Amino acid sequence: MKTLFLVASTREAGHLGNTEWLARQAAATLPTDQQQWLHLAQMQLPAFVDLRHTAGQYPMPTGDMKTLLDATLACSNLVLVAPVYWYSFPANLKTYLDHWSAWMRIPGVDFKGAMAKKTLRLITTSGDRAKAQPMIDSAELCAKFLSMTWGGVLWGKGGPPKAVESDAAAIDAAKNFLAG
Ligand SMILES: Cc1cc2nc3c(=O)[nH]c(=O)nc-3n(C[C@H](O)[C@H](O)[C@H](O)COP(=O)(O)O)c2cc1C
């Protein structure tokens, strides 16, 4: 049961953000050899190009996008570890999700069929919970579109680094978020 954590914070490398800190509290319940962590801000993500109504299909990706496709296909549980940016996903995570549209159209890859066997969860932080709702709704709708199981959201109160470490309710919720 491999869990892929996709971290979307754009804080500089080596600067642990609130969202990843909260995700690491949740991940403490899982064996380390069952976890894979990828940091989207450290990866080269080419812009998505919509070929649906021209070529109609996509070649196998290369580079970091191939790493992301392979990791996505290999996991049973996908956890989006993403702060709220403008009520929505950070741009790097949005780019990753846009590429799902390409991955559904790679000859020989049954992306939709594979995704239908996985669970999608969201771990997020923001200034307040209400401002996270559009992003939470987006994540749940993406799961539904690909017939994934929606595993729900873990939200914490973020802000400057370490802010979420004062959110006792979020830390408590993290203990059970990935269990079972
Ligand atoms: C570009 C940008 C946009 C943001 N937009 C929102 C927002 O719409 N609502 C909100 O409550 N907080 C917003 N924030 C604050 C972050 O969600 C918050 O600081 C979060 O805890 C950062 O997560 P991190 O420490 O994991 O990077 C924004 C921050 C940035 C940098």
The ligand as a MOL file (V3000), in Angstrom:
LIG
                    3D

  0  0  0     0  0            999 V3000
M  V30 BEGIN CTAB
M  V30 COUNTS 31 33 0 0 0
M  V30 BEGIN ATOM
M  V30 1 C 0.6450 33.0150 -3.4320 0
M  V30 2 C -0.0670 32.7980 -2.1120 0
M  V30 3 C -1.4420 32.8370 -2.0770 0
M  V30 4 C -2.1290 32.6040 -0.8870 0
M  V30 5 N -3.4970 32.6180 -0.8870 0
M  V30 6 C -4.1640 32.3660 0.2580 0
M  V30 7 C -5.5990 32.3430 0.2650 0
M  V30 8 O -6.2510 32.5020 -0.7700 0
M  V30 9 N -6.2380 32.1150 1.4440 0
M  V30 10 C -5.5340 31.9150 2.6090 0
M  V30 11 O -6.1700 31.7330 3.6630 0
M  V30 12 N -4.1840 31.9070 2.6260 0
M  V30 13 C -3.4890 32.1150 1.4810 0
M  V30 14 N -2.1060 32.0960 1.4720 0
M  V30 15 C -1.3890 31.7310 2.7240 0
M  V30 16 C -0.9420 30.2670 2.7210 0
M  V30 17 O -2.0240 29.4040 2.3960 0
M  V30 18 C -0.3970 29.8710 4.0910 0
M  V30 19 O 0.6670 30.7200 4.4830 0
M  V30 20 C 0.0810 28.4280 4.1010 0
M  V30 21 O 0.1820 27.9790 5.4320 0
M  V30 22 C 1.4380 28.2680 3.3960 0
M  V30 23 O 1.7590 26.8950 3.4110 0
M  V30 24 P 3.2800 26.3670 3.5030 0
M  V30 25 O 3.8480 26.9290 4.7780 0
M  V30 26 O 3.1400 24.8810 3.5150 0
M  V30 27 O 3.9870 26.8730 2.2830 0
M  V30 28 C -1.3950 32.3340 0.3050 0
M  V30 29 C 0.0070 32.3060 0.2520 0
M  V30 30 C 0.6670 32.5260 -0.9390 0
M  V30 31 C 2.1880 32.4920 -0.9740 0
M  V30 END ATOM
M  V30 BEGIN BOND
M  V30 1 1 1 2
M  V30 2 1 2 3
M  V30 3 2 2 30
M  V30 4 2 3 4
M  V30 5 1 4 5
M  V30 6 1 4 28
M  V30 7 2 5 6
M  V30 8 1 6 7
M  V30 9 1 6 13
M  V30 10 2 7 8
M  V30 11 1 7 9
M  V30 12 1 9 10
M  V30 13 2 10 11
M  V30 14 1 10 12
M  V30 15 2 12 13
M  V30 16 1 13 14
M  V30 17 1 14 15
M  V30 18 1 14 28
M  V30 19 1 15 16
M  V30 20 1 16 17
M  V30 21 1 16 18
M  V30 22 1 18 19
M  V30 23 1 18 20
M  V30 24 1 20 21
M  V30 25 1 20 22
M  V30 26 1 22 23
M  V30 27 1 23 24
M  V30 28 2 24 25
M  V30 29 1 24 26
M  V30 30 1 24 27
M  V30 31 2 28 29
M  V30 32 1 29 30
M  V30 33 1 30 31
M  V30 END BOND
M  V30 END CTAB
M  END
